[in-house]
């Protein structure tokens, strides 16, 4: 399916916005197939991931009987980080010394479950050497948290130590961690779907920076911006020394939507509304997906993203001729036929 790129951050709750020292944001890095379909850029203001319910994924696989089954119910988000200079960036004497992080998720619209299946810390700033003195990935799926109390620490023991260059010094585009997610079974609700607002939260360890005392003054509080607002601007920053601080807006959204569910009929107008998910895959979805494919209907950008996810079932394997359920970021006639056959139970 098309991977909508997603960028995320922790928002400020302070009345006056502070300049961010560190910007953390989220991008979609996996969605039912290998990688995202769009470039993972920080400037994209809406980190949006679609996953299908696990039981629907299993039903499609059982019905299709294809050699390569779908994994529509699993995906991943990657946490990235840009670090601004507070001291002298040319001397290599300042790094992020700790990241304490929780990742919360709040459901709306339904009760189809979402769970974290793993958090993988990137212990490398690109140098090929460890960026942290040590880390723990926290506890998964505790209450309303996908991740609770993840901790990463860098403690250079002396001036000139390798961590001053191998740690997260001023720079941009760092990969910090990847969060693997899985949808549970459909909650059975018709006429709605489940959406999760995902928020980054400063953890108990806090988010801090260290400066070599022989090179400059203490860095003070680390002001952290968790992502971008709807206009593509950095969210107001929060104090990295205040556990529990988070953004006012969701840093990512995970929608649990059935494959093939392009939308539904507005009963007041009779119009088919793309993106008005009703957890039913029927002929209305099929015919409107075909209309987009054929060019009979030209979707808006938002409608195109919905179409790209809901109707990209896979691709033809050129070696075997089989339809492999690995989304290829293109909706073609093979996808339309596959979706039609599933909707008809064949």
C-alpha positions in Angstrom: 0.0 0.0 0.0 1.1 3.5 -0.4 3.0 4.7 2.5 1.9 8.0 3.6 4.9 9.7 5.1 4.5 10.8 8.4 6.4 13.3 10.5 5.8 13.8 14.2 6.9 15.6 17.4 6.1 16.4 21.0 4.3 19.7 21.3 4.6 22.5 23.7 2.2 23.0 26.5 4.0 26.2 27.7 2.2 29.5 27.0 5.3 30.9 25.3 7.1 28.9 22.7 10.9 28.4 23.2 13.3 27.8 20.4 13.9 24.1 20.0 17.3 22.6 20.7 16.2 19.2 19.6 13.4 18.2 17.1 12.0 14.7 17.3 9.6 13.5 14.6 8.1 10.3 13.4 7.9 8.9 9.8 6.2 5.8 8.4 8.9 3.3 7.7 6.8 0.2 7.1 3.2 -0.5 6.1 2.3 -4.0 5.1 5.3 -4.3 2.9 8.9 -3.2 2.4 9.5 0.4 3.3 7.3 3.5 2.7 6.0 4.6 -0.7 6.9 8.2 -0.2 10.1 9.9 1.0 10.3 10.2 4.7 10.7 14.0 5.2 10.4 16.0 8.4 8.4 18.7 6.6 5.4 16.4 6.2 3.1 17.5 9.0 1.0 14.4 9.4 2.5 11.1 10.3 -0.2 8.7 9.1 -0.1 4.9 9.1 -2.8 2.6 7.9 -3.1 -1.0 9.1 -5.8 -3.6 8.4 -7.3 -5.7 11.2 -5.5 -9.0 11.8 -8.6 -11.2 11.2 -9.3 -9.5 7.9 -5.7 -10.0 6.8 -5.9 -13.7 7.8 -9.2 -14.0 5.8 -7.7 -12.4 2.7 -4.7 -14.7 2.9 -6.9 -17.8 3.4 -9.3 -16.9 0.6 -6.6 -16.0 -1.9 -4.3 -18.9 -1.3 -1.4 -17.1 -2.9 2.3 -18.0 -2.4 3.2 -14.8 -0.7 0.5 -13.8 1.9 -0.2 -10.3 2.9 1.0 -8.6 6.1 -1.5 -5.8 6.0 -1.9 -5.8 9.7 1.7 -4.8 10.6 3.7 -1.7 10.1 6.4 0.5 11.6 7.1 4.1 12.7 10.6 5.5 12.9 11.6 8.2 15.4 14.1 10.7 13.9 15.9 13.6 15.5 17.6 16.8 14.5 20.0 18.4 17.0 20.8 22.1 16.9 24.1 23.4 18.1 24.2 25.1 21.6 28.0 25.4 22.0 30.6 25.3 19.1 29.6 22.6 16.6 33.0 22.6 15.1 34.8 21.3 18.2 32.7 18.1 18.7 32.2 18.8 22.3 28.4 18.4 22.8 26.0 15.5 22.4 22.6 14.4 23.5 23.4 12.6 26.8 20.0 11.0 27.6 16.6 10.3 26.0 13.9 9.2 28.3 10.8 8.4 26.3 7.2 7.1 26.5 5.0 6.6 23.5 1.3 6.8 24.2 -1.7 5.9 22.1 -5.3 6.9 22.5 -8.1 5.2 20.6 -11.2 6.9 19.1 -14.1 5.7 17.0 -13.8 2.0 17.9 -12.0 -0.6 20.0 -9.9 -2.6 17.5 -6.7 -3.1 19.4 -3.2 -1.7 18.4 -0.1 -3.1 20.0 3.6 -2.5 19.9 5.6 -5.6 19.0 9.1 -4.2 19.4 11.2 -1.1 19.8 14.6 -1.2 18.1 17.1 1.5 19.2 19.5 2.8 16.5 22.8 2.7 18.4 24.7 4.5 15.6 24.8 8.1 14.4 26.2 7.0 11.1 29.8 6.6 12.2 29.5 2.8 12.5 30.3 3.0 16.2 28.0 2.9 19.3 26.2 6.2 19.9 25.1 5.3 23.4 26.8 4.0 26.6 23.8 1.9 27.1 20.0 1.7 26.5 16.9 -0.2 27.5 13.8 -0.4 25.2 11.3 -0.1 28.1 8.1 -2.1 28.5 5.6 -2.5 25.7 1.9 -2.1 25.9 1.4 -0.8 29.5 -2.0 0.9 30.0 -2.3 3.6 27.4 1.4 3.4 26.4 2.8 1.5 23.5 6.2 2.0 25.0 6.9 2.9 28.7 10.2 4.2 30.0 12.6 3.6 27.1 16.0 4.9 28.1 19.2 5.8 26.1 22.3 7.2 27.8 25.6 8.5 26.6 28.3 9.3 29.2 31.7 10.3 27.7 34.2 9.6 30.6 36.7 12.1 29.4 37.6 14.9 26.9 38.5 13.4 23.6 36.5 10.2 24.2 35.0 8.6 21.1 31.4 9.4 22.2 32.0 13.1 21.5 32.1 12.2 17.8 30.1 9.0 17.8 27.1 10.3 19.9 24.3 12.4 18.7 26.1 15.7 18.2 24.6 18.7 16.3 23.3 17.3 13.0 20.1 16.3 11.3 18.2 13.3 10.1 19.4 10.9 12.8 17.4 7.7 13.2 16.8 7.1 16.9 14.5 4.1 17.1 11.9 2.0 15.1 8.6 1.0 16.6 6.9 -2.1 15.2 3.1 -2.1 15.4 0.4 -4.7 14.8 -3.4 -4.4 14.6 -5.6 -6.8 16.5 -8.9 -8.3 15.3 -11.7 -6.1 14.1 -14.0 -5.0 16.9 -17.1 -5.8 14.8 -18.3 -2.2 14.6 -20.0 -1.3 11.3 -20.2 2.3 10.2 -16.9 3.3 11.9 -13.3 2.4 12.3 -10.6 2.8 15.0 -8.1 5.5 15.0 -5.1 6.0 17.4 -3.5 9.3 18.2 0.1 8.6 19.0 2.1 11.0 21.2 5.7 11.2 22.2 6.2 11.9 25.9 9.2 12.9 27.9 10.1 10.0 30.1 11.5 9.7 33.6 15.1 9.8 32.4 14.5 13.1 30.7 16.0 14.4 27.5 19.3 16.1 28.1 22.6 17.3 26.6 26.1 17.3 27.9 29.0 19.6 26.9 32.7 18.9 27.5 33.4 21.1 30.6 36.8 21.9 29.1 35.2 23.3 26.0 32.2 25.4 27.1 29.5 26.2 29.7 26.8 23.7 30.9 24.1 23.4 28.2 21.1 24.1 30.4 17.6 22.7 29.8 17.1 20.9 26.5 14.1 22.4 24.7 12.5 19.6 22.7 10.0 20.0 19.8 8.1 16.9 19.0 7.2 17.3 15.3 5.4 19.8 13.1 2.0 21.5 13.2 -0.6 21.3 10.4 1.1 24.2 8.6 4.5 22.4 8.5 6.1 24.5 11.2 7.9 23.1 14.2 5.6 22.6 17.2 6.3 24.7 20.2 9.0 23.1 22.4 8.6 21.5 25.8 11.3 21.1 28.5 13.2 17.9 28.2 13.6 18.1 32.0 9.9 17.7 32.6 8.7 14.1 32.6 5.2 13.7 31.2 5.5 16.7 28.8 4.1 16.1 25.4 2.7 17.8 22.4 -0.8 19.3 22.3 -1.4 17.5 19.0 -0.9 13.9 18.0 2.6 13.2 16.7 1.3 10.3 14.5 -2.0 8.8 13.6 -2.6 5.1 13.1 -5.9 4.2 11.4 -7.1 0.6 11.5 -9.0 0.3 8.3 -10.0 -2.8 6.3 -8.3 -3.3 3.0 -10.7 -2.5 0.2 -12.8 -0.1 2.4 -12.5 3.0 0.3 -15.4 4.8 1.9 -19.2 4.7 2.2 -22.4 6.2 0.9 -23.6 9.4 2.5 -27.2 8.6 3.3 -28.3 12.2 3.2 -26.9 13.0 -0.3 -26.4 9.6 -1.9 -22.8 10.5 -2.7 -19.9 8.1 -2.1 -17.4 9.7 0.3 -13.9 8.5 0.0 -12.3 8.2 3.5 -15.7 7.8 5.3 -14.7 4.3 6.4 -17.5 2.0 7.5 -15.6 -1.3 7.9 -17.6 -2.9 5.1 -16.1 -3.9 1.7 -18.9 -4.0 -0.9 -19.6 -3.2 -4.5 -19.7 0.6 -3.8 -16.0 0.3 -2.8 -15.2 -1.8 -5.9 -16.9 0.4 -8.4 -15.4 3.7 -7.0 -12.0 2.2 -6.8 -12.3 1.2 -10.5 -13.5 4.7 -11.4 -10.3 6.1 -9.9 -8.2 3.5 -11.7 -9.9 4.2 -15.1 -9.7 7.9 -14.8 -13.5 8.3 -14.6 -13.0 10.1 -11.3 -10.0 12.2 -10.4 -9.4 12.1 -6.6 -8.1 14.9 -4.4 -4.7 14.4 -2.8 -6.2 13.1 0.4 -8.5 10.8 -1.5 -5.6 9.5 -3.5 -3.7 8.6 -0.3 -6.8 6.6 0.9 -7.1 4.9 -2.5 -3.4 4.1 -2.5 -3.6 2.3 0.9 -7.0 0.6 0.6 -6.6 -0.8 -2.9 -2.9 -1.6 -3.2 -3.1 -5.3 -2.4 0.1 -6.5 -4.0 1.9 -7.1 -7.3 2.4 -9.7 -10.0 5.6 -11.7 -9.5 7.3 -11.4 -12.9 9.1 -14.7 -12.3 6.2 -16.9 -11.4 3.2 -15.0 -12.7 1.6 -15.2 -9.2 -0.1 -12.3 -7.4 2.1 -11.7 -4.4 0.4 -9.8 -1.6 3.3 -7.3 -1.2 2.1 -3.8 -1.8 4.2 -2.1 -4.6 2.9 1.5 -4.2 0.9 1.2 -7.4 -2.8 0.4 -7.8 -3.4 -1.3 -11.1 -5.9 -3.6 -12.7 -4.5 -6.6 -10.9 -5.3 -4.9 -7.5 -8.8 -4.1 -8.7 -9.5 -7.7 -9.7 -8.0 -9.0 -6.5 -10.1 -6.7 -4.4 -13.2 -7.5 -6.4 -12.7 -11.2 -5.9 -12.2 -10.8 -2.2 -15.3 -8.6 -1.8 -17.3 -11.3 -3.7 -15.8 -14.1 -1.6 -14.0 -15.7 -4.5 
